[in-house]
Amino acid sequence: QKTHLKSICLQYQLYLLLNSHFFCLLKNEMGLIIFFLCAYVPKTAAGHCKWAEVLKDLEQIKTSKDIDVSLYTANTDEDVKCQEPVIRCFFLEMKVILQECRIKNCSKTQDVLNICKNGNASLEKNKLNSTTSAKCKECEEYDEKNFTEFIQSFVKVIQKECK
């Protein structure tokens, strides 16, 4: 949700700029060049890792003492072909954490909710570059680990995806 709002603000600023000053420039070659540069720059600036907001929120919750659950934790060294199911597994388990936070009214509930929203939005918009192989494990086939180990593994998987 944070990423989406930044994109809207940037697009609105671009609109205001074009509306007030640059429409008259579109009549010549230099104006067209400026227009295309302005349209292209926001896309390259936003070209950072699509999981950046998720990583920030994971850093926020990793030290939480309110969350005490055992979670299915995918291996960080899974086959590249299994990357999408691994990430989906982590986000499924985040829903468990979200429920735990809501029950216990923990201080990090909003951060957990942000991870779920941003993660699910990224998964839906941008399918990962992997095909689900028959040899990929189901989420429930992984070992259960405590919250701290789960978050550490989740961060490693997301960082690997950002490289």
Buried (B, 14 or more C-beta within 10 A) or exposed (E): EEBEEBEEEBEEEBEEEBEEEBEEBEEEEEBEEBBEEBEEEBEEEEEEBBBBBBBBBBEBBBEBEBBEBBBBBBBBEBEEBBBBBBBBBBBBBBEBBBEBBEEEEBEBBEBBBBBBBBBBBBBEEEEBEBEEEEEBBEBEEBEEBEBEBBBBBBBEBBBBBEE
